[in-house]
Amino acid sequence: MNILKEIAKIFITTTLTQKREKTKIKLKEKLVTANASEVSKIMAYLAIIDAADGKVIKEINRLIDKI
């Protein structure tokens, strides 16, 4: 059973890392055309994204789409 748990951890970690990287790319693209108030929000999202779990990343992506 430990082998299955380790495989699941690797898969989940890899998936979460990919989501984080995609979200960072989207945020950096938004920075190019952002106004002053949006820049502060985007910078805050970039600061927390490395510690974010899947739910937080999903919420950040939802908010990015509103910018």
C-alpha positions as CSV (number, residue, x, y, z in Angstrom):
1,M,0.0,0.0,0.0
2,N,2.8,2.4,0.7
3,I,3.9,2.2,-3.0
4,L,0.5,3.2,-4.1
5,K,0.4,6.2,-1.7
6,E,3.8,7.3,-3.0
7,I,2.7,7.1,-6.6
8,A,-0.4,9.1,-5.8
9,K,1.7,11.7,-4.0
10,I,4.0,12.0,-7.0
11,F,1.0,12.3,-9.4
12,I,-0.8,14.9,-7.2
13,T,2.4,16.9,-6.7
14,T,3.2,16.9,-10.4
15,T,-0.3,18.0,-11.3
16,L,-0.3,20.7,-8.7
17,T,3.1,22.0,-9.9
18,Q,1.8,22.1,-13.5
19,K,-1.3,24.1,-12.4
20,R,0.9,26.5,-10.5
21,E,3.2,27.1,-13.5
22,K,0.3,27.6,-15.8
23,T,-1.3,30.1,-13.4
24,K,2.0,32.0,-13.0
25,I,2.2,32.3,-16.8
26,K,-1.3,33.7,-17.0
27,L,-0.6,36.2,-14.2
28,K,2.6,37.3,-15.9
29,E,0.8,37.8,-19.2
30,K,-1.9,39.9,-17.4
31,L,0.9,42.1,-15.8
32,V,1.8,43.4,-19.3
33,T,-1.6,45.1,-19.8
34,A,-2.6,45.7,-16.1
35,N,-3.3,49.1,-14.6
36,A,-1.9,50.1,-11.2
37,S,-4.6,48.6,-9.1
38,E,-4.5,45.3,-11.0
39,V,-0.7,45.1,-10.7
40,S,-0.9,45.0,-6.9
41,K,-3.5,42.2,-7.0
42,I,-1.5,40.2,-9.5
43,M,1.7,40.6,-7.5
44,A,-0.1,39.3,-4.4
45,Y,-1.4,36.3,-6.3
46,L,2.1,35.6,-7.5
47,A,3.4,35.8,-4.0
48,I,1.0,33.2,-2.6
49,I,0.9,30.8,-5.5
50,D,3.8,28.6,-4.5
51,A,2.1,27.7,-1.2
52,A,-1.3,27.4,-2.7
53,D,-3.2,24.2,-2.9
54,G,-5.5,23.1,-5.8
55,K,-8.6,25.0,-4.5
56,V,-6.6,28.2,-4.1
57,I,-5.2,27.9,-7.5
58,K,-8.6,27.3,-9.0
59,E,-9.9,30.5,-7.2
60,I,-6.9,32.5,-8.4
61,N,-7.6,31.4,-12.0
62,R,-11.2,32.4,-11.6
63,L,-10.1,35.9,-10.4
64,I,-7.6,36.2,-13.3
65,D,-10.4,35.8,-15.8
66,K,-12.2,38.7,-14.2
67,I,-9.1,41.0,-14.6
